[in-house]
Amino acid sequence: MSQDGLLPELFAQVHPRLKTPHLSQTMIGVVVSIVAAFTPISVLGEMA
């Protein structure tokens, strides 16, 4: 989708050796870790 222009160019970049979209994976990981850090453990337990 990013090659078609539907998503920003950031999501189209792949790691030269691993061939994975490393920048978008890092960005998603940071967002998920921030949400997990500020969500109460009882709510996280209910979601899991």
mmCIF file of the N, C-alpha and C atoms, coordinates in Angstrom:
data_MODEL
# 
_entry.id   MODEL 
# 
loop_
_atom_site.group_PDB 
_atom_site.id 
_atom_site.type_symbol 
_atom_site.label_atom_id 
_atom_site.label_alt_id 
_atom_site.label_comp_id 
_atom_site.label_asym_id 
_atom_site.label_entity_id 
_atom_site.label_seq_id 
_atom_site.pdbx_PDB_ins_code 
_atom_site.Cartn_x 
_atom_site.Cartn_y 
_atom_site.Cartn_z 
_atom_site.occupancy 
_atom_site.B_iso_or_equiv 
_atom_site.pdbx_formal_charge 
_atom_site.auth_seq_id 
_atom_site.auth_comp_id 
_atom_site.auth_asym_id 
_atom_site.auth_atom_id 
_atom_site.pdbx_PDB_model_num 
ATOM 1   N N  . MET A 1 1  ? 0.823  -1.191  0.000  1.00 0.00 ? 1  MET A N  1 
ATOM 2   C CA . MET A 1 1  ? 0.000  0.000   0.000  1.00 0.00 ? 1  MET A CA 1 
ATOM 3   C C  . MET A 1 1  ? 0.865  1.253   0.000  1.00 0.00 ? 1  MET A C  1 
ATOM 4   N N  . SER A 1 2  ? 2.006  1.189   0.640  1.00 0.00 ? 2  SER A N  1 
ATOM 5   C CA . SER A 1 2  ? 2.852  2.390   0.667  1.00 0.00 ? 2  SER A CA 1 
ATOM 6   C C  . SER A 1 2  ? 3.506  2.634   -0.684 1.00 0.00 ? 2  SER A C  1 
ATOM 7   N N  . GLN A 1 3  ? 3.703  1.584   -1.459 1.00 0.00 ? 3  GLN A N  1 
ATOM 8   C CA . GLN A 1 3  ? 4.256  1.773   -2.793 1.00 0.00 ? 3  GLN A CA 1 
ATOM 9   C C  . GLN A 1 3  ? 3.233  2.394   -3.735 1.00 0.00 ? 3  GLN A C  1 
ATOM 10  N N  . ASP A 1 4  ? 1.945  2.219   -3.432 1.00 0.00 ? 4  ASP A N  1 
ATOM 11  C CA . ASP A 1 4  ? 0.884  2.826   -4.231 1.00 0.00 ? 4  ASP A CA 1 
ATOM 12  C C  . ASP A 1 4  ? 0.620  4.274   -3.834 1.00 0.00 ? 4  ASP A C  1 
ATOM 13  N N  . GLY A 1 5  ? 1.181  4.718   -2.731 1.00 0.00 ? 5  GLY A N  1 
ATOM 14  C CA . GLY A 1 5  ? 0.971  6.078   -2.269 1.00 0.00 ? 5  GLY A CA 1 
ATOM 15  C C  . GLY A 1 5  ? -0.154 6.212   -1.258 1.00 0.00 ? 5  GLY A C  1 
ATOM 16  N N  . LEU A 1 6  ? -0.732 5.086   -0.809 1.00 0.00 ? 6  LEU A N  1 
ATOM 17  C CA . LEU A 1 6  ? -1.813 5.138   0.170  1.00 0.00 ? 6  LEU A CA 1 
ATOM 18  C C  . LEU A 1 6  ? -1.304 5.381   1.585  1.00 0.00 ? 6  LEU A C  1 
ATOM 19  N N  . LEU A 1 7  ? -0.056 5.015   1.835  1.00 0.00 ? 7  LEU A N  1 
ATOM 20  C CA . LEU A 1 7  ? 0.592  5.246   3.121  1.00 0.00 ? 7  LEU A CA 1 
ATOM 21  C C  . LEU A 1 7  ? 1.843  6.079   2.892  1.00 0.00 ? 7  LEU A C  1 
ATOM 22  N N  . PRO A 1 8  ? 2.355  6.740   3.930  1.00 0.00 ? 8  PRO A N  1 
ATOM 23  C CA . PRO A 1 8  ? 3.584  7.518   3.765  1.00 0.00 ? 8  PRO A CA 1 
ATOM 24  C C  . PRO A 1 8  ? 4.772  6.649   3.338  1.00 0.00 ? 8  PRO A C  1 
ATOM 25  N N  . GLU A 1 9  ? 5.752  7.269   2.743  1.00 0.00 ? 9  GLU A N  1 
ATOM 26  C CA . GLU A 1 9  ? 6.946  6.586   2.239  1.00 0.00 ? 9  GLU A CA 1 
ATOM 27  C C  . GLU A 1 9  ? 7.708  5.870   3.358  1.00 0.00 ? 9  GLU A C  1 
ATOM 28  N N  . LEU A 1 10 ? 7.570  6.337   4.588  1.00 0.00 ? 10 LEU A N  1 
ATOM 29  C CA . LEU A 1 10 ? 8.238  5.716   5.733  1.00 0.00 ? 10 LEU A CA 1 
ATOM 30  C C  . LEU A 1 10 ? 7.903  4.229   5.829  1.00 0.00 ? 10 LEU A C  1 
ATOM 31  N N  . PHE A 1 11 ? 6.675  3.856   5.534  1.00 0.00 ? 11 PHE A N  1 
ATOM 32  C CA . PHE A 1 11 ? 6.240  2.471   5.674  1.00 0.00 ? 11 PHE A CA 1 
ATOM 33  C C  . PHE A 1 11 ? 6.726  1.589   4.530  1.00 0.00 ? 11 PHE A C  1 
ATOM 34  N N  . ALA A 1 12 ? 7.250  2.158   3.467  1.00 0.00 ? 12 ALA A N  1 
ATOM 35  C CA . ALA A 1 12 ? 7.737  1.374   2.330  1.00 0.00 ? 12 ALA A CA 1 
ATOM 36  C C  . ALA A 1 12 ? 9.199  0.991   2.479  1.00 0.00 ? 12 ALA A C  1 
ATOM 37  N N  . GLN A 1 13 ? 9.924  1.625   3.377  1.00 0.00 ? 13 GLN A N  1 
ATOM 38  C CA . GLN A 1 13 ? 11.351 1.356   3.519  1.00 0.00 ? 13 GLN A CA 1 
ATOM 39  C C  . GLN A 1 13 ? 11.568 0.016   4.220  1.00 0.00 ? 13 GLN A C  1 
ATOM 40  N N  . VAL A 1 14 ? 12.401 -0.838  3.619  1.00 0.00 ? 14 VAL A N  1 
ATOM 41  C CA . VAL A 1 14 ? 12.706 -2.132  4.218  1.00 0.00 ? 14 VAL A CA 1 
ATOM 42  C C  . VAL A 1 14 ? 14.184 -2.195  4.567  1.00 0.00 ? 14 VAL A C  1 
ATOM 43  N N  . HIS A 1 15 ? 14.491 -3.004  5.555  1.00 0.00 ? 15 HIS A N  1 
ATOM 44  C CA . HIS A 1 15 ? 15.872 -3.195  5.986  1.00 0.00 ? 15 HIS A CA 1 
ATOM 45  C C  . HIS A 1 15 ? 16.628 -3.927  4.880  1.00 0.00 ? 15 HIS A C  1 
ATOM 46  N N  . PRO A 1 16 ? 17.839 -3.478  4.552  1.00 0.00 ? 16 PRO A N  1 
ATOM 47  C CA . PRO A 1 16 ? 18.553 -4.093  3.435  1.00 0.00 ? 16 PRO A CA 1 
ATOM 48  C C  . PRO A 1 16 ? 18.895 -5.573  3.644  1.00 0.00 ? 16 PRO A C  1 
ATOM 49  N N  . ARG A 1 17 ? 19.176 -5.970  4.868  1.00 0.00 ? 17 ARG A N  1 
ATOM 50  C CA . ARG A 1 17 ? 19.556 -7.361  5.112  1.00 0.00 ? 17 ARG A CA 1 
ATOM 51  C C  . ARG A 1 17 ? 18.353 -8.225  5.492  1.00 0.00 ? 17 ARG A C  1 
ATOM 52  N N  . LEU A 1 18 ? 17.458 -7.686  6.331  1.00 0.00 ? 18 LEU A N  1 
ATOM 53  C CA . LEU A 1 18 ? 16.353 -8.485  6.852  1.00 0.00 ? 18 LEU A CA 1 
ATOM 54  C C  . LEU A 1 18 ? 15.115 -8.469  5.956  1.00 0.00 ? 18 LEU A C  1 
ATOM 55  N N  . LYS A 1 19 ? 15.016 -7.471  5.097  1.00 0.00 ? 19 LYS A N  1 
ATOM 56  C CA . LYS A 1 19 ? 13.876 -7.323  4.178  1.00 0.00 ? 19 LYS A CA 1 
ATOM 57  C C  . LYS A 1 19 ? 12.540 -7.194  4.924  1.00 0.00 ? 19 LYS A C  1 
ATOM 58  N N  . THR A 1 20 ? 12.564 -6.495  6.054  1.00 0.00 ? 20 THR A N  1 
ATOM 59  C CA . THR A 1 20 ? 11.352 -6.218  6.816  1.00 0.00 ? 20 THR A CA 1 
ATOM 60  C C  . THR A 1 20 ? 11.196 -4.704  6.952  1.00 0.00 ? 20 THR A C  1 
ATOM 61  N N  . PRO A 1 21 ? 9.973  -4.226  7.141  1.00 0.00 ? 21 PRO A N  1 
ATOM 62  C CA . PRO A 1 21 ? 9.760  -2.781  7.325  1.00 0.00 ? 21 PRO A CA 1 
ATOM 63  C C  . PRO A 1 21 ? 10.159 -2.355  8.741  1.00 0.00 ? 21 PRO A C  1 
ATOM 64  N N  . HIS A 1 22 ? 11.443 -2.197  8.971  1.00 0.00 ? 22 HIS A N  1 
ATOM 65  C CA . HIS A 1 22 ? 11.974 -1.993  10.322 1.00 0.00 ? 22 HIS A CA 1 
ATOM 66  C C  . HIS A 1 22 ? 11.564 -0.665  10.943 1.00 0.00 ? 22 HIS A C  1 
ATOM 67  N N  . LEU A 1 23 ? 11.422 0.393   10.181 1.00 0.00 ? 23 LEU A N  1 
ATOM 68  C CA . LEU A 1 23 ? 11.063 1.686   10.770 1.00 0.00 ? 23 LEU A CA 1 
ATOM 69  C C  . LEU A 1 23 ? 9.621  1.682   11.279 1.00 0.00 ? 23 LEU A C  1 
ATOM 70  N N  . SER A 1 24 ? 8.725  1.109   10.513 1.00 0.00 ? 24 SER A N  1 
ATOM 71  C CA . SER A 1 24 ? 7.338  1.064   10.974 1.00 0.00 ? 24 SER A CA 1 
ATOM 72  C C  . SER A 1 24 ? 7.185  0.110   12.154 1.00 0.00 ? 24 SER A C  1 
ATOM 73  N N  . GLN A 1 25 ? 7.939  -0.996  12.184 1.00 0.00 ? 25 GLN A N  1 
ATOM 74  C CA . GLN A 1 25 ? 7.879  -1.908  13.321 1.00 0.00 ? 25 GLN A CA 1 
ATOM 75  C C  . GLN A 1 25 ? 8.398  -1.246  14.589 1.00 0.00 ? 25 GLN A C  1 
ATOM 76  N N  . THR A 1 26 ? 9.451  -0.457  14.458 1.00 0.00 ? 26 THR A N  1 
ATOM 77  C CA . THR A 1 26 ? 9.987  0.262   15.613 1.00 0.00 ? 26 THR A CA 1 
ATOM 78  C C  . THR A 1 26 ? 8.996  1.292   16.121 1.00 0.00 ? 26 THR A C  1 
ATOM 79  N N  . MET A 1 27 ? 8.366  2.021   15.206 1.00 0.00 ? 27 MET A N  1 
ATOM 80  C CA . MET A 1 27 ? 7.393  3.037   15.596 1.00 0.00 ? 27 MET A CA 1 
ATOM 81  C C  . MET A 1 27 ? 6.182  2.404   16.295 1.00 0.00 ? 27 MET A C  1 
ATOM 82  N N  . ILE A 1 28 ? 5.692  1.301   15.769 1.00 0.00 ? 28 ILE A N  1 
ATOM 83  C CA . ILE A 1 28 ? 4.557  0.619   16.388 1.00 0.00 ? 28 ILE A CA 1 
ATOM 84  C C  . ILE A 1 28 ? 4.949  0.076   17.759 1.00 0.00 ? 28 ILE A C  1 
ATOM 85  N N  . GLY A 1 29 ? 6.153  -0.461  17.890 1.00 0.00 ? 29 GLY A N  1 
ATOM 86  C CA . GLY A 1 29 ? 6.623  -0.967  19.171 1.00 0.00 ? 29 GLY A CA 1 
ATOM 87  C C  . GLY A 1 29 ? 6.717  0.114   20.232 1.00 0.00 ? 29 GLY A C  1 
ATOM 88  N N  . VAL A 1 30 ? 7.177  1.298   19.842 1.00 0.00 ? 30 VAL A N  1 
ATOM 89  C CA . VAL A 1 30 ? 7.265  2.413   20.790 1.00 0.00 ? 30 VAL A CA 1 
ATOM 90  C C  . VAL A 1 30 ? 5.868  2.841   21.249 1.00 0.00 ? 30 VAL A C  1 
ATOM 91  N N  . VAL A 1 31 ? 4.938  2.932   20.324 1.00 0.00 ? 31 VAL A N  1 
ATOM 92  C CA . VAL A 1 31 ? 3.565  3.335   20.674 1.00 0.00 ? 31 VAL A CA 1 
ATOM 93  C C  . VAL A 1 31 ? 2.927  2.311   21.609 1.00 0.00 ? 31 VAL A C  1 
ATOM 94  N N  . VAL A 1 32 ? 3.086  1.026   21.308 1.00 0.00 ? 32 VAL A N  1 
ATOM 95  C CA . VAL A 1 32 ? 2.501  -0.022  22.149 1.00 0.00 ? 32 VAL A CA 1 
ATOM 96  C C  . VAL A 1 32 ? 3.133  -0.017  23.541 1.00 0.00 ? 32 VAL A C  1 
ATOM 97  N N  . SER A 1 33 ? 4.438  0.191   23.614 1.00 0.00 ? 33 SER A N  1 
ATOM 98  C CA . SER A 1 33 ? 5.088  0.201   24.933 1.00 0.00 ? 33 SER A CA 1 
ATOM 99  C C  . SER A 1 33 ? 4.662  1.406   25.765 1.00 0.00 ? 33 SER A C  1 
ATOM 100 N N  . ILE A 1 34 ? 4.438  2.547   25.132 1.00 0.00 ? 34 ILE A N  1 
ATOM 101 C CA . ILE A 1 34 ? 3.968  3.730   25.863 1.00 0.00 ? 34 ILE A CA 1 
ATOM 102 C C  . ILE A 1 34 ? 2.554  3.503   26.396 1.00 0.00 ? 34 ILE A C  1 
ATOM 103 N N  . VAL A 1 35 ? 1.688  2.942   25.556 1.00 0.00 ? 35 VAL A N  1 
ATOM 104 C CA . VAL A 1 35 ? 0.317  2.654   26.005 1.00 0.00 ? 35 VAL A CA 1 
ATOM 105 C C  . VAL A 1 35 ? 0.346  1.641   27.144 1.00 0.00 ? 35 VAL A C  1 
ATOM 106 N N  . ALA A 1 36 ? 1.176  0.612   27.038 1.00 0.00 ? 36 ALA A N  1 
ATOM 107 C CA . ALA A 1 36 ? 1.259  -0.404  28.092 1.00 0.00 ? 36 ALA A CA 1 
ATOM 108 C C  . ALA A 1 36 ? 1.819  0.179   29.386 1.00 0.00 ? 36 ALA A C  1 
ATOM 109 N N  . ALA A 1 37 ? 2.715  1.143   29.280 1.00 0.00 ? 37 ALA A N  1 
ATOM 110 C CA . ALA A 1 37 ? 3.318  1.736   30.480 1.00 0.00 ? 37 ALA A CA 1 
ATOM 111 C C  . ALA A 1 37 ? 2.314  2.564   31.274 1.00 0.00 ? 37 ALA A C  1 
ATOM 112 N N  . PHE A 1 38 ? 1.345  3.171   30.598 1.00 0.00 ? 38 PHE A N  1 
ATOM 113 C CA . PHE A 1 38 ? 0.403  4.055   31.278 1.00 0.00 ? 38 PHE A CA 1 
ATOM 114 C C  . PHE A 1 38 ? -0.976 3.436   31.496 1.00 0.00 ? 38 PHE A C  1 
ATOM 115 N N  . THR A 1 39 ? -1.153 2.170   31.139 1.00 0.00 ? 39 THR A N  1 
ATOM 116 C CA . THR A 1 39 ? -2.418 1.497   31.360 1.00 0.00 ? 39 THR A CA 1 
ATOM 117 C C  . THR A 1 39 ? -2.320 0.688   32.647 1.00 0.00 ? 39 THR A C  1 
ATOM 118 N N  . PRO A 1 40 ? -3.328 0.801   33.515 1.00 0.00 ? 40 PRO A N  1 
ATOM 119 C CA . PRO A 1 40 ? -3.283 0.044   34.773 1.00 0.00 ? 40 PRO A CA 1 
ATOM 120 C C  . PRO A 1 40 ? -3.210 -1.469  34.528 1.00 0.00 ? 40 PRO A C  1 
ATOM 121 N N  . ILE A 1 41 ? -2.533 -2.169  35.413 1.00 0.00 ? 41 ILE A N  1 
ATOM 122 C CA . ILE A 1 41 ? -2.312 -3.608  35.237 1.00 0.00 ? 41 ILE A CA 1 
ATOM 123 C C  . ILE A 1 41 ? -3.630 -4.377  35.259 1.00 0.00 ? 41 ILE A C  1 
ATOM 124 N N  . SER A 1 42 ? -4.625 -3.890  35.994 1.00 0.00 ? 42 SER A N  1 
ATOM 125 C CA . SER A 1 42 ? -5.907 -4.588  36.026 1.00 0.00 ? 42 SER A CA 1 
ATOM 126 C C  . SER A 1 42 ? -6.599 -4.552  34.668 1.00 0.00 ? 42 SER A C  1 
ATOM 127 N N  . VAL A 1 43 ? -6.491 -3.419  33.974 1.00 0.00 ? 43 VAL A N  1 
ATOM 128 C CA . VAL A 1 43 ? -7.076 -3.299  32.635 1.00 0.00 ? 43 VAL A CA 1 
ATOM 129 C C  . VAL A 1 43 ? -6.315 -4.182  31.647 1.00 0.00 ? 43 VAL A C  1 
ATOM 130 N N  . LEU A 1 44 ? -4.998 -4.221  31.758 1.00 0.00 ? 44 LEU A N  1 
ATOM 131 C CA . LEU A 1 44 ? -4.200 -5.087  30.885 1.00 0.00 ? 44 LEU A CA 1 
ATOM 132 C C  . LEU A 1 44 ? -4.539 -6.558  31.128 1.00 0.00 ? 44 LEU A C  1 
ATOM 133 N N  . GLY A 1 45 ? -4.779 -6.930  32.383 1.00 0.00 ? 45 GLY A N  1 
ATOM 134 C CA . GLY A 1 45 ? -5.165 -8.293  32.692 1.00 0.00 ? 45 GLY A CA 1 
ATOM 135 C C  . GLY A 1 45 ? -6.505 -8.678  32.115 1.00 0.00 ? 45 GLY A C  1 
ATOM 136 N N  . GLU A 1 46 ? -7.440 -7.752  32.089 1.00 0.00 ? 46 GLU A N  1 
ATOM 137 C CA . GLU A 1 46 ? -8.744 -8.021  31.504 1.00 0.00 ? 46 GLU A CA 1 
ATOM 138 C C  . GLU A 1 46 ? -8.638 -8.171  29.990 1.00 0.00 ? 46 GLU A C  1 
ATOM 139 N N  . MET A 1 47 ? -7.754 -7.396  29.361 1.00 0.00 ? 47 MET A N  1 
ATOM 140 C CA . MET A 1 47 ? -7.615 -7.461  27.908 1.00 0.00 ? 47 MET A CA 1 
ATOM 141 C C  . MET A 1 47 ? -6.913 -8.746  27.479 1.00 0.00 ? 47 MET A C  1 
ATOM 142 N N  . ALA A 1 48 ? -6.038 -9.266  28.323 1.00 0.00 ? 48 ALA A N  1 
ATOM 143 C CA . ALA A 1 48 ? -5.317 -10.497 27.959 1.00 0.00 ? 48 ALA A CA 1 
ATOM 144 C C  . ALA A 1 48 ? -6.142 -11.689 28.346 1.00 0.00 ? 48 ALA A C  1 
# 
